[in-house]
Amino acid sequence: MIFVVFGSLYLGCFQWYIMVTKYRVWFPTMDRFAKLSMSAKVKDIPGLIDAGKMVLFDLFVHMPVMYFPSYYTLKEFVTSKSWSPLDWVRDGCGKYASNFKEDYWAMFRLWGPSDCVQFALPIHIRMPFRHCVSFFWTAYVSFTRGDSEEEEEKVEKK
């Protein structure tokens, strides 16, 4: 249930808004760069710089500041016995904080190389590519963070 809700709302809607709509504003060479051939992309310094900025934004802002807090809060919404949104945010962010080092390192190892490929692809292929990579990421997160009782025991021990 967590991944259905999260996949629809966050990955389907919000990520499209960020990575297509907002990136066009924040990284003005994105559309032009995406249409170039690979040999032309290697020579396009402004496009390479913006592609690098997109990778850095994803790794150092989007994933740690937007994705993980949203994921853990939504997980609390689905699994918590509380009906208070403040509890969901507090408990979710607490679990995120205790898992930060492990989650961030795993995210960096997968999404760093994947982003380098993604932001060199044509615009119409970027999100399908990201969703394919997300399938494996979601499987990893499901196996490592899917058990709410195990997560609670881990947080209580700290």
N, C-alpha and C positions, 0 to 999 in steps of 0.2 A: 504493500500500500504506500509506503514511504516513497518508493522509487517511481510509482505511477504518478502520484501527486507532484513530487518534486520534478520529475522529468517533464511533465506537462507545463507546469507553471514556470519553473526556473529555466530549465534547459530549452524548452520550446519557445516560450514567450520572452522572458527577460534577457536571455543570452542573445537572442536575435536582436533585440532592441540595442543592447550594448555593442555587440560585435559587427553589426551592419549599420544601424542607424547612427549611433553615437560615434563609432570609429570613423565614419565618413566626415564628421565634423572635426574630431580631434586629430585625425591623421589624413590631411588633405590629399596626399598622393595615392591613397589606397586604391581607388577605382582605376586610375591610370596605370598604376603599377601592376594591378591584377590582370590587366588585359595584355601586358607585354609577354613576349616569348621568354623562355628561361634565359637564353643568351642575352637578350636585351635587359632583363632584370638585373643580371650580374653587373652591368655597366651603369645602371641607374642609381646613383648615389643617394639622391633625396628619397627615392622609393625604398631603398635598402634601409636607410635610417628610420623611416616611418615603420617599416616592417619590424625592425629591431625594437622600436618603441612599443609596438603592439604586443610583441612577445614579453617585454619587460612589464608592461601594464597588466597583462594577464597573470604573470607569475608573482608580481609584487603588490598588486592592488586588487584586481578582480577576484582571484582565487582566495587569497587569505582574508580579505576584508568583506567581500560580498558573498562568495560561494559557500565557504565553510560555515560562517555564522548562520546563513540561511538554511543550509542542510541540517545542521544540528538543531536549530530551532524548530524546523518542520518535523524532524524526527521526534522531538519532545511533544509536539502537537499531536502526532499520531500515536505515540506510545505512552504518554504521561497519563497518570490518574487525575491530574489537576485540570481544572477548566480555566485556569488563569493564564492569559497570554504572557503576563510578566514572569510567571514560573517557567513557561516554555523557553522564553528568551534567556532568563537567568540560568536555568539548568542546562540548556543547550550550549550557551556560551561557556559555561563552566566545563562541560565535557570537551568542547573544542579546545579550550585552554590546556586541559590535561593531555590531550592527544596532539597538540600542535606540532611538536617536533617530528613525530613519526608521520603524521598526515602531510605536513609541508614537504618533508623529504621525498615521500612517495609521489606527491603531486609534482614536485619539481623534476623528478626523474622521468615521469611520463609526459607531462605537458610541456616541458622545456623543448625537447626535440620535436614533439608533435606540433607545437605552435610554430616552430621554424618552418615546418612543411606547410602547415595550414595557411600562414600569412603570405606564402609565395604562390598559393593556388588562385585560380580565377574565383571571383566572388561567388558565383553560383555553385561552386563545389565546396566552399569553405565549411559551411554549416553541416552538410551531409558528412564530410570528412570528420568534423568535430564530433558529430553524433556517433559515428562508428568507433572512434577512439573512446568516447564516453561510455560505450557499451562495456569495454574492458575495464575502464575506470570504475564504473558502477558495480561491476562484479567484484572488483578488489574492495571497494568500500563496503559492499554488502557482506563479504566474508570477514572483513576486519572490524566493522562497526555495526553490523546488522543486529547483533544480540543485545537488546536493551538491558537485560539483567546483568550480563557480563560487564557492560559499560558502567552501570551503577556501582557494581562491586569495585571496579577499578578506580572510580572517582572517590568512593568512600575510603579506600585504603590510603589515598594520598592525603 
